[in-house]
């Protein structure tokens, strides 16, 4: 590793993530693959600090200056993969976003994921650091879902979820759940949680003996799905993004 590289500033993975190149973890893999260079010298380790991205290239191309953090809300329909590409050839969120995003939108990364059949609010950002902070369980950001489920359940059973629950060896933290309405044995349940583990809502409700037929995320932190049409995307006001960032715990 060249000795003349700066030793003060921010770690290069953090700067590149902030510039929207990729997430920190992805950038560390890119460095390991020899794809990142500073002043023409290929980096061998992510343990490099820089004051800025001047002279930094990825795949031989200069990195553009970081834009202000921007956040978009997308109403994800069922039947889309939250990924750039799918080995099985299924449509991804980017297929829909090509037509849904306003013109001139930057390269965006999803904040967390929604399963193939899960609908609702999916946030996207150009800032890898904001993405990381919003996904960390330690940030404690609440996510709210509405689930349509078939089976028998009582409010008392749902109230017990506030203490957390273990399903197949996986411990899920506090979940606030309320019966919204029912028609026969079909029930709408509203759930708010902060961990967001893989398939958490479905697994917990199935653990209670319910069959989930529809799952819709309605909120992520202070951001609401509201009446955003299915398949549509809008940019969240910059003032709201900055106000939200100030509430986040420093990672």
C-alpha positions in Angstrom: 0.0 0.0 0.0 1.5 3.4 -1.0 2.7 5.3 2.1 2.0 8.8 0.7 -1.8 8.4 0.8 -3.5 10.7 3.3 -4.1 9.3 6.7 -6.8 11.8 7.7 -10.3 12.4 6.6 -13.0 9.8 6.0 -12.5 6.2 4.9 -12.8 5.8 1.2 -15.7 3.4 1.4 -17.7 5.9 3.3 -16.9 8.7 0.7 -17.8 6.5 -2.2 -21.0 5.3 -0.5 -22.0 8.9 0.1 -21.3 9.6 -3.6 -23.8 6.9 -4.5 -21.3 4.5 -6.0 -22.6 1.6 -4.0 -23.1 0.5 -0.4 -20.0 0.3 1.9 -20.0 -3.4 1.8 -20.2 -3.5 -2.0 -17.4 -0.9 -2.2 -15.1 -3.0 0.0 -15.7 -5.9 -2.4 -14.9 -3.6 -5.3 -11.6 -2.6 -3.6 -10.7 -6.3 -3.0 -11.3 -6.9 -6.7 -8.9 -4.1 -7.6 -11.5 -1.9 -9.2 -10.8 1.3 -7.1 -7.7 3.5 -7.6 -6.3 6.8 -6.2 -4.1 8.8 -8.5 -3.7 5.8 -10.7 -2.7 3.5 -7.9 -5.0 0.5 -7.3 -6.1 0.1 -3.7 -5.5 -3.1 -1.9 -7.3 -2.3 1.3 -10.4 -0.2 2.3 -8.4 1.2 5.3 -7.6 4.4 3.4 -8.7 7.9 4.5 -9.2 10.8 2.1 -10.4 14.4 2.4 -12.3 14.1 -0.8 -12.7 12.0 -3.9 -10.3 14.0 -6.1 -8.2 11.5 -8.2 -10.4 8.5 -7.3 -11.5 6.2 -10.1 -13.8 3.2 -10.2 -13.2 0.8 -13.1 -11.0 3.5 -14.6 -13.6 6.2 -14.5 -13.4 9.3 -12.3 -15.9 9.5 -9.5 -18.3 12.4 -9.7 -18.6 14.7 -6.7 -21.2 13.6 -4.2 -24.6 15.1 -4.6 -26.8 16.1 -1.7 -28.6 13.1 -0.2 -31.9 12.6 -2.0 -34.7 10.3 -1.1 -37.5 8.9 -3.3 -40.7 7.0 -2.3 -41.8 4.2 -4.7 -45.1 2.3 -4.4 -43.7 -1.2 -5.2 -46.3 -3.5 -6.8 -46.3 -7.2 -6.1 -44.3 -9.3 -8.5 -41.1 -7.3 -8.6 -37.7 -8.2 -7.2 -35.9 -5.6 -5.1 -32.6 -6.0 -7.0 -30.9 -4.7 -10.1 -31.2 -8.1 -11.8 -32.6 -11.5 -11.2 -30.9 -14.8 -12.3 -34.3 -16.2 -12.9 -35.3 -13.4 -15.2 -38.1 -12.0 -13.1 -38.9 -8.3 -13.4 -37.1 -6.0 -10.9 -38.0 -2.7 -9.3 -35.7 -1.0 -11.8 -37.8 -2.2 -14.7 -40.7 -0.2 -13.2 -38.6 2.7 -12.0 -37.4 3.5 -15.5 -40.8 5.0 -16.2 -41.8 6.0 -12.7 -38.9 8.2 -11.6 -38.8 11.9 -12.5 -36.4 12.8 -15.4 -32.9 13.5 -14.2 -33.1 11.3 -11.2 -29.7 10.0 -9.9 -28.6 6.4 -9.6 -30.7 5.1 -6.7 -30.3 2.3 -4.2 -33.2 0.7 -2.3 -33.3 1.2 1.5 -33.9 -2.4 2.6 -35.9 -4.8 0.6 -39.5 -5.8 0.0 -40.2 -9.5 -0.9 -41.3 -10.4 -4.4 -45.0 -10.5 -3.4 -44.9 -7.7 -0.8 -46.2 -4.3 -1.9 -46.1 -0.8 -0.7 -43.6 1.8 0.3 -40.0 1.3 -0.8 -37.6 4.1 -0.2 -34.6 4.7 -2.5 -31.6 7.0 -2.1 -28.5 8.1 -4.0 -26.5 8.2 -0.7 -25.0 5.0 0.5 -24.4 6.4 4.0 -28.0 7.3 4.4 -29.1 3.9 3.1 -26.8 2.2 5.7 -28.0 4.3 8.6 -31.7 3.7 7.7 -31.1 -0.1 7.5 -29.2 -0.5 10.8 -31.4 -2.1 13.5 -29.6 0.2 16.0 -31.3 3.2 14.3 -34.6 1.9 15.6 -36.6 3.2 12.6 -40.2 1.9 12.7 -41.7 0.1 9.7 -45.5 -0.3 9.5 -47.3 -3.0 7.5 -50.8 -4.0 6.8 -51.3 -7.7 6.4 -54.4 -9.5 5.2 -54.4 -12.9 6.8 -56.7 -15.9 7.1 -57.2 -17.7 10.3 -58.2 -17.2 13.9 -56.4 -14.7 16.1 -57.3 -12.5 19.0 -56.0 -9.1 20.0 -54.6 -10.7 23.1 -52.5 -13.0 21.0 -51.2 -10.1 19.0 -50.5 -8.1 22.2 -48.0 -10.8 23.3 -45.8 -9.9 20.3 -44.8 -6.7 22.1 -42.4 -8.9 24.2 -40.9 -10.4 21.0 -41.1 -13.9 19.8 -38.9 -16.8 18.7 -39.7 -18.6 15.5 -37.6 -21.6 14.3 -34.7 -20.5 16.3 -34.8 -16.8 15.2 -35.6 -14.2 17.8 -37.8 -11.3 16.6 -37.9 -8.2 18.7 -40.8 -6.0 19.8 -43.8 -5.9 17.4 -46.9 -3.8 18.0 -49.8 -5.4 16.3 -53.5 -4.5 16.1 -56.5 -6.1 14.5 -57.9 -3.6 12.0 -61.0 -5.3 10.7 -62.2 -8.7 9.7 -64.6 -10.4 7.3 -65.2 -14.0 8.3 -61.8 -15.4 9.0 -60.0 -12.9 6.8 -58.3 -10.3 9.0 -56.4 -7.1 8.4 -53.7 -6.6 10.9 -51.5 -3.5 11.3 -47.9 -4.3 12.5 -45.1 -1.9 13.5 -41.6 -3.2 14.0 -38.0 -1.8 14.0 -35.8 -4.7 13.1 -37.0 -5.6 9.6 -35.5 -9.1 9.5 -36.0 -11.2 6.4 -39.7 -12.1 6.0 -40.3 -11.1 9.6 -44.0 -10.2 9.3 -44.9 -13.3 7.4 -43.0 -15.7 9.6 -44.4 -14.2 12.8 -48.0 -14.3 11.6 -47.6 -17.9 10.2 -46.2 -18.8 13.7 -49.6 -17.6 15.1 -51.4 -20.0 12.6 -52.3 -17.4 10.1 -52.0 -17.5 6.3 -50.9 -14.2 4.8 -52.5 -13.5 1.5 -51.4 -9.9 1.1 -48.7 -7.7 2.7 -48.4 -4.0 2.2 -45.8 -1.6 3.8 -47.4 1.7 4.6 -44.7 3.6 6.4 -40.9 3.7 6.9 -40.0 6.1 9.7 -41.8 9.4 9.2 -42.4 8.6 5.5 -45.9 7.4 4.5 -47.2 5.6 1.5 -50.4 7.6 1.7 -52.2 7.8 -1.6 -49.1 7.3 -3.8 -50.4 5.2 -6.8 -49.1 1.7 -7.3 -46.0 1.8 -9.5 -45.5 5.5 -9.0 -42.5 7.3 -7.5 -42.0 10.8 -6.1 -39.0 12.6 -4.6 -39.3 13.5 -0.9 -38.7 17.2 -0.1 -35.1 18.0 0.7 -36.1 19.8 3.9 -37.8 16.6 5.1 -34.8 14.5 4.2 -32.4 16.8 6.2 -34.8 17.0 9.1 -34.9 13.2 9.2 -31.2 12.8 8.9 -30.7 14.8 12.0 -32.8 12.3 14.0 -30.7 9.3 13.0 -28.2 7.9 15.5 -24.7 8.2 14.3 -23.4 4.9 12.9 
